[in-house]
Amino acid sequence: MAITNDMIPVLPQYQRSPKSNVYSAVFPSEQHLVDIGRLRRYPGLLGAAPDTRALYDAAAQLLSGAQSVLDFGCGSGIGSAELRCHFDRVTAIDSDPAAVEFARAYLRSVSVAHDDGAREIDETERHDALVLIDVLGQSPSPEATLRRARRFLAAGGRMFIAEPRAYPSQALLSPVLRAFSPPGLVATLARAGLEVERWVDGAGHFVVCIARCSGTEDYRLLEDADCALSKGDARRAMAAYAAADAGAGRAVRTEALLGQAALFARFGDMSTACQLVLKAASLSPDDPRSLASLSEISLAAGEHQRSLELAMGALERDPCDPSAMQSLARAAGVMIDDEAYASWRIANGLVPSDVGIATEVARRAAARSELGYAIWVLERVRQFRPDLGVDYHLALAWLYVTADRIGDARLEAELARVMKPESAGVKELWEHLGS
């Protein structure tokens, strides 16, 4: 494909701003402030975000022959520019208005649009190929993001997906909430009605695949269940899971069974939960989450050694599965404190946005007189999520008190009091601070 002038993007001039890591990108008729953090990469600037142009190049080769391509979660548009050199029709969308404004100024012959995830999509917006690179790990709900992306895919279309690869020793940078192992990505795809067509090797720190629609609408039952749970409607979620278990394919049934089991366990019916997990394990024997769930059930029943064995079996299937690592940490905590502490720290690295895991790591670190590390673990959660509850602020405040950082403790205590002024924990903290 011959390169024409309209394919060449407009490279801005950058000027430093007084704020650290922030530049002003000056285009011929407009300018935008850009941050060179982990959120996205900008053309001509080095930053914490990875350079994904090689991945876009691979996507262009593997999606060769497509008539129209969508760059879903385009960011600054660097990847969209690469795609435009290979395809006649390229569209770029992003949920961040700031990214859309920059991409529109940067790209010449690529249509750039803002997508808020709520509007209806008509037939003219569907593409026979879609590229999704370094997007899911930054989403609070990767499944919801994939379901939205799927709606832009025409019948028979294919999706190129590349996400940071998970490692047990990983250290994620905000706003990346999680990385993916191949089994973890397969499960996430299944919940969005997608399946792997082929894996792409040699992508370094990324796990890469070509995915296609699974051919059924069974995944919508899982979507209904997720929606019901977000509204606190467990009965409706249970009905959706039961319907999926009754008639869906293996991958969706596995998700439904595990979902049902989690609900029954929440309501104290461990016997039914165990039966459902065993059914899921029989259906998908390589899925680590089934063994992790059985480990939790065994621990609740007081079978500590069995719980530990099941958790270790889950990790053998996927060393980067967060549920497996949490199960190992809980099981080991009853028997071997050092092993539990190490496991909780790894779990925190896999899912740094999980307040429960961070709080447990901080508690164990404080008990070992590692107060600085305990405070750092909890403070880091703020980088990944804004929706922190009163328990988080109380836990951090007490750590500050222990470290004799009374000013910081008062600030956290005030935030907790605004959220829940009548809480016994809040009153206890203020009584201590006032003494």
N, C-alpha and C positions, 0 to 999 in steps of 0.2 A: 504494500500500500504506500503510495507516494505521499511524502510529508508536504503539506501546504502551509502557507503563512497563518491561516486561521487556526491551525492545530497548535501553534507555538504559543504557550501561555505568556501572560504579561508578568514579568518578574518585578516585584516592587523594590524600592530602595528602603533600607531599614535604618531607623534612627533609635538610639537608646533612649529610654525614658528614665525618670528618676527612680521608678520602682524596679526592684531587682527582678531579673529574668523577663522583663516586659519591654517590648520594642514597639515602635510605631512603624507600620508598613505603609509606605507612601506609594500610591498608584498615581497615574497621570491626572485623574479627576477626583480621587478620594483617598482616604487613609483610614487604617484600622489598627487598633492596639492588639498585639498578639503576645501570648505567654508561651515561653519555650519549655514549659513543664512537660509532664508525661501525657497530657491530654491529647495532643496532636503534633505532628511534624509540619513545619512550614518550609516552603521552597527557599533555599539559599541560607537557611539558619540551622545551626547545630542545636540540639536540645536533648532532653531526656527521652522523648518519644522515639521509638525505633524507626529507621528508614525502611519503609515497606515497598519501595518501588520494584525491587526484584520479585516480590510476591505478585505484584500487579502484572509484571512481565510474564510470570509463569501462568497467571490466570488467563492472560490474552492468548497464550499458546494452547492451553488446555480447552479454552472455550472457542477456539477457532471455528469459524463458520457461522457464528451467531450473527443475527441481523441487528439486534438491539441489545445493549448491555446497560445494566443499572449498577452504579456504584453506591451501595447502600451504607450510609454512614461515611460520607465522603471526606469529612474533615475539611482540611484546607484545599483539597482538590488535587494534590500531587498525584495520587493514583489515578484519578479521572483523566488527567493529562496524558498519562502513560497509556491508558485504554484508548484514548482518542486516536492515538497513532496506529491502532490496529483495527478499529471498528468505525463504520460510518455514523452510526447513531449511538451516542453515549449520553446517559442521563445520570445526574448526581443528586442525591438527596441527603439531608442531615436533619437531625432534630434540634440542633443548636443554631439559633438565628445568627450568632456571630460567625460561625463556620460558614454558613450559607452566604453571608455578605462578603466574606473574604474570597470564597471560591468563585463567586460571580465576577468579582473584580479580576481575579487571576486567570480564569478560563475564558476562552474566546468562543469556541464552537461546541461547547458542552452545555446542555440545559441543566440548570441548577435550581432545585426547589427545596423549600422547607416542608418537612413532614412532622406533624405533631402527634402522629400515631392514632388519631381519633377520626379523621375524615374518611369518607368512603372512597374506595379506589375503583375507577371505571376501567373498562376493557382497554381503552387506548393507553393506559399507563402500565400495562403488563409488558414484560420483556422476556425474551427467550433465554437470557443469561443474566445472572446476578452475581456481583462480587461483594463479599462481606469480609473485611480484613480488619483485625484488631478492634472489633466492635463489641462482641458478646461479653468479653471480660470486663468491660466498663459499664455494663448494663445491670441494674438491680434485679432484673428478671430476664436472663438470657432466653428463656422459653418464649416470653411475650415478644421479645425483639425478633426472634426467628419466625414466630407466627405472623408478625407484621410483614417481615421481608417476604415470606411465602406468598402473601396476597399480591405482591408485585410480579410474581413469576407466572408466565403463560404456561398452558398445558404442554407437558413434555420438556419444559425448561430445566436448566441445570444451574446449580449454585456453587460457586467457588468460595470456600470458607477457610480462613487462616486465623488462628488464635494463639496467643502465647502458650507454650507448652508448660505443663505443671511439673515441678520438681519438689521432692520432699524438703529440700533446703532453700526453697525460693524465698525471695524478699520482694514482694510486690510494691510498686509505687502508685500512690493515688493519682488518678481515679480508677486504676485497675482493681477490681474487686476480687477477681479470681482468674486463675489460669486453668487449662484443660488438659487432661490426659485423653488418649483416644477413647477408652471406655466411657469416660465422663462426657465427652462430646457426643458419642453415639446416643447415650441416654437423653441428653438435652435435645438432640435432633428428633428423637422419637416423640418427645412431648410436643413437638411442633409439626408432626406429620411429615418428617423428612427422614431419608435413609442414605447411608454412604454408598455411593456408586464406586468410588475408588479412593485409596489413600495416596497422597503425594509425598514421596520420600525426599530427603535432602534439603529440608526447609529450616535447618538449624534450630533456633529457639522457638519455632512455631510448629504447631500441629496443623496439617493441611489436608483437606479432602475436597472431592467433588461430590455434591449431594443432589438428590432428586426427590421429588414428591413421592410419598409412599403409595399413592394410588387410591387411598381410601380417606374418608372424612372422620375416621375413628378418633383422631387426635382432638377433635372438637369437644369430645366428652371430657378429656383431661383439661381442656381450656375452661369448660363449664365448671369443673371441680375447683380449679384454681380461682376462678372468679367468685365462686360461692365462699371459699375459705377466706378470701380477702374481705368479704362482707360479714364474716363470722357465722355463716350459715352451714354448719357441719352436716345437717340432715340432707340438704340439697347436694353437697359435695359427695356424701356417701352414695346417694342415688346415682350420680353421674359415674362414680367409680364402679358401682355394681353393673351399670349398663355397659361400660367398657369391658369389664371382665366377662360379661355374658357373650359378647359377639365380636370383639375386636381381635386384631392380630397379636402375635406373641409380644412384640415390643411394647405396644400400648397396654396389653393385659398386665404385663409385668409392672408397669408404672401404676396401673389402677390397683393392683393387689398390694403394692407397697404403700400406696396412699391410704387404702382402707385399713391396713394394719396399723399405720401411724395414728389414725383416728380412734380405732378401738383401744390402742394402748393409752392414748390420751385420756380416754374415759374409764380406764382401769380394767378393761376386759382383756387381760393378757393371754388367756387361753385362745380366744378367737384371733387375736393379733398373731399369735404364734402359728396357728393353722394357716393364716393367709400368707405369712412370710415363707413358710415351708412350701406352699404352693407356688409362690414366686420363685423360690430357689430351684424348684423342680422344673419350672418353665424356662428359666434363664440361669443355668448353673454357674456361668462365668461372671454374673453380676455381683460385685462385692457388697452392694447395699443389703442384699438379703442376709448374708452372713453377719454383717454389722448389726442389723436389726435383731437377729437371733442372739447375738452377743449381749445386746441391751436387755433383751427379755431374760436371758440366763442370769445376768447380773441382778436384775430385779427379783429373781427367784432365789437368790443367794448362792447360785452355782458359779462361784468365782473362777475356778480353774477352767470350767467349760466356757465361760464368758471370754476369758483371755485367749483360749485356743481358737474360738470362732473369730475373734477380732484379728488375730494373727493370720487366719485363713483369708479373711477379707482383704487384708493388706497384701497378701501374696498375689491376689487377683489384680489389685490396682493399688500400688504404694502411695498414690496421690489422691485417693478418694477421701474427702473430708469426713464423711460419716464413719468410714472404717478407722481413721486415725482417732476420731473422738471416742469411738467404742474401745479402742485399745487403751486410750488414756484413762477412761473410767474404770476399765477392768484392771489395769495395772495399778491404779490408785488404791485399790483395796488391798493389794498384795505387796507391791514394790514401789515406794514413793519416788525414787530416782527415775525409774522407768516411766512412771506416770508424768512426771514433770517434763521429761524430754519429749514425750508424746504430745502433751498439751502444747508445748512450744512449736512443734512441727505443725500441729493442727492450726495454731494461730498464724503460722506462715502461709498455710494453704488458703485460709479464709480470714484475712485480717479485719474484715468488717463485722465479724460475728462478735457481738458484745458479750455473750455468754462465755465463749471460749477465752476472749481477752480477759474477762474478769477472773476466770479460773486460773489463768496463767499468772495474772497479777497477784492473786491470793497466795499461790504456791511460791512465787518469787519473794513476796514480802515475808512469808514464813521462813524463808532461807536467808533472810536479811539482805536480799538483793533489791533494796527499796528503789534505787534509781531505775533499774530495769522494769520493775513493777509499774512505776509511774509512766515510763515511756510507752509501755504496751497499751495502757489505757488512753494516754494522750494521743497515740497514733490512730486510734479508732476514729477520732474526729476528722482525720484526713479522708476517710472513706464514706462517711455517712453523717447527715445532719440530724436524723431523727433519733436522738438519744434520750432515753427515759430517765426518770427520777433515780432509779437504782444505780445507773451508771454514774450520775453526778455524786451520789452518796459514797459510792465505792472510791471514786477518785478523791473526793474531799477527805475521807479518812486517811488515805495514803498521804495526802498533803499534810494533814495534821501530824502524822507519824514522822514525816520528814521536816517538821517544824516550818512548813511553808504556810503560815496561817492566813496570809492575804489571799493566796490561791484557794485555800480551803473555804474561806468565806464566800468567794465568788461562786464556787461550785455549790455551796450550801444555799446561796440565794437563788440560783437557777433551780435547784430542787424545790425550794419553798414556793417559787412561782408556779411550778407544775403541780405540786400536791402539798399545800400548806398544812393540812391536817394529818399528814403521815407521821406515824410514831417515829420512824427513822429520821425524818427531817427534824422533828422536835428534839430528839435525843442529840443530834449533831449540833443544833443551835445551843442547847443547854451546855454542851461541852465547850463550844467556842466562846460562850459567854462567861464561863467559870474562870 
